[in-house]
Amino acid sequence: MKKMIVLLAILTGLMLGVTLARAAEPIYVGFNDVRSGPFKSNGDKFLLGIEVAIKELNKAGGLLGRPIELVVEDNQMKPEIAVQKLRKLIQSDKCEAIFQGSSSAVALAISQAMPRYKKIYIPVAAFAVDITGKDFQPYMFRTDANTAIQARAMAQYLGKRKEFKKVYMINMDYAAGHDAADYYQKYIKEINPETQIVGNDFHPMFNKDFAPYISKIKASGADYILTQNWGTDLITLMTQARSLGLNIPMAGILMA
């Protein structure tokens, strides 16, 4: 919550050139995230945080004496739709800043479009390294540790545990999922070269049947699972693993 308030307060410093004649006009900010489908609950959490932060800021007088108003759009967690919604939020709704959280693929698409509009973009929970790596844009402000940082922290912890010698990696088949596998493998080998990677699978997002993957994990002799899954795909993986008798620890880079 405090992070959301700080992010919105940053807008104050970026809008000091606003004339006094506009002092009473609202400042519009956009929320361009998933509002339907299997991952709707993920967008719900981000939206709630932004709504509460805006309420607190408006209660304290808003930004530069102007109230903040939120405009919400459903990008269905699809990059091409997110870019369409971005155009509407900026050109039609006159939003000065855009918030988004679900999916690195969506975040990458939005970030690449921002130089055209020269507005502020804040991805609150998109973790792919390229978002602030090779695809970094000057209008974007990242707020969370990327997947490489989180993978290293996990490797530092698990690499020192003697009972964990064999890891099976299973991740969503998109940018952050591939980052998780690549960077965890890199760091776990640096920290504990004896660790064996006994499996490395990628599955489609919105996957409903993990039974084939779970069978492979059970046959691999893995001591633990490493996953970057989140939302519905994490819940389904954990639920089906338990029901199919997979009783080894599951380490989630984004579970916390």
N, C-alpha and C positions, 0 to 999 in steps of 0.2 A: 504494500500500500504506500509506504513512504517513497518507494522508488517511483511509483506512478506520479505522485505529487511533485517530486523533483523533476521528472521528465517534462511535465506540463509547465512547471515554473521556468524551465529553460527557455520556453517560448517568450517569456518576458524580455530576456536579454536580446533575443533575436528579432524583436519587434519594436525596438526603441524609436524607430523612425516613424512610427504611426502618428498622424497629426491629431491635434486636440479635437478637431471637428468631428473625428470619427470615434471619440471617446465612449459614446453610449452604444455603439454598434457591437453586436456579439462577435467573438472570435470563434470561428468554426473549426473543429478538428474532426477528422474522419477515422472511423474504425472499419478497416477493410479485412474481414476475417471470415472464417467458416461459421455460418449461422444455421446450417441445415445438414442432414445426413449423419453418418456414423460418428463423425468427430465434432458434432455440434457442442457437446459438453466441454470440449477444450476451449472453443471460442467463448462459451458462457463465462468461464472463469476470468479470461482476460477482460471481457466486457464489463463484468461486475467491478473489477479493480479500477478500470478507467472511470466508470460512472461514479463510484464513491469518491475518487480523487477529484473529479470535476465538481462534485457537490461540495466538498470541503473547500476547494479553492474559490468557488463562487460565494460561499458563505463568508469567506474572508475578504471579499471584495473583487474577486476575479483577477484578470491580468491587465495591468495598466488601467484599472478602473472599468474594464469591459468584461461582461459575462462570457463564459465559455459555453458553447453549445456543441453537442456531439451528433454527428451524422453517421448512421450505421448502414453498412452494405454487406451482403452475403457473397463472398467470392467462391463458395462451394469447395474451397481448398483446391482450386484449379488455377494455374498460373495465367492462362489466357483470359479467364473471367476476371481475375484480380486486376489485370491491366485495364480492362474495360471499366471496372468499378472505380479504379484510380482516376481515370479520365473524368468520370462523372463527378466524383467527390471534389476534384480540383476545379474543373471548368464550370460545372453547373452549380455545385454547392458552395464553392468559394472557400474550401478548407485550406487552412494555413499549414496544417501538419497531418500526417497520416500515421496511425498506429496499426500494427499487424503482428500476429504471434504464431499462428499455426502453419507449419511447413516451410522448410528451407527453400524448396522449389518455388513456392509463391514469393518468398522474400527476395530471391534472386531476380525474379521477373519484375517485381515492383522496383527494386533498387536500380535496375538497368533503365527503367523508364523515368526515374526522377530527374535527371539532368534536363530533360525536356521541359519540366514544369518548374524547376528551381524552388521546390517546397521541401519542408522537413519530413523525413521518413524515419520512424523509430520502430524497428522490429524487436518486440519485447521478448521473444522466445524462439528465435530461429537460429539454429546452431551450426550450420555448414560453415566450414572454414573460409570458403571463397567469398562469402558475403562481405567480409571485411579483408579479404585477401586479394586475389587477382581481379575480382569483380567489385571492389570497393568503389563507392561513389561519395563525393564530398557532401551530399545532402543527407547522408544516412548517419544515424547515431546508434551503435550497438549497445545493449544494456546487460548482456549475459556472456559468460565464458563460452567460447566456441567448443566444438566437439573435440578438437585436438587437446585443449586444456583439460577437459573433463576426462578424456581417455587416459591422459598421463597420470592424473590424480588416482584414477581407478587402478592403473597398472602399478603405481607406487604402493598402493595398499595391498592388492592381491598378490603382487609379485613377491612379497615378503612372507606370505602364508605358506608354510611347508606342505599343507594338505592339498594345495591347489597346484597340480602339475600339468593337467590337460584341460584345455579350454575349447569349447565349441561356440563359435560366434554365429549369431543369427540376427539379421537386421532388415529393416525395410529397404526396398530397392529404390533409393533416391539419394540425393547428395549427402545429407547428414548420415544416413545409414552406411554409405560407403566410407565416409570419413571415419566413422566409429571403428569399422573393421581395419582400415588401413593404419590409423594412428594407434589403436590398441595393440595391434600386432607389432608395430615399430617399437613402442615403448616397453611392452612386456618383455621383448627380446633383449632390450638394453638393460632392463632392471633384473630380469631373471632369464638368462639364455637357455636354461633347461626346460622352460615351459614349452609344451607341445601344443600347436594349433591343430586339433584333430578334426575340425570342420569349420567351414565358412560359407554360410548360406545367406542369400538375399531373397526375400519374398515380396510379392506385390502388396502395396498398401491396401487397406480394407480387407485383408485376408481373413477368411472365415474358417479355414481348415488347416490346422497345423499338424495334423496326425502324421503326414509323411515326413515332416521335419523332425518331429519328436521321435519317430522310429529310428531315424538316422542318428540322432543325439544319443539315444539309449544304446545303440549298437557301437558307438564310437569309443565308449569307455571314458568319456569326459568326466572330469571332477566338478566342473562348473560351466555355466552358460554366461556368455557376455552378450548383452543386447542393448541397442539404443532405441528399441521400440517405445512407443508412448501411446496414450489414448486408447482407443478401442483395440488396436493391434497388440498392445501390451497386455491388456485385460484378457483378451482371447488366448494369447500365448500362455499366460500363467494359469488360466482356468483349465485349458485343455491339457497342459503338462501335468497338472495335479490329477485330473480325472484319468489320464492314461498311465499313471504310476511313475512319472519321471520325478525322482526324489533327490535331485542334486541342487545345490544353491544356484540362484540366478542373479547375476550382477547386472544392474541396469544403470547405464551412464546417465539417463535422464529420469530415473525413478524418484529421486529425492525432490 
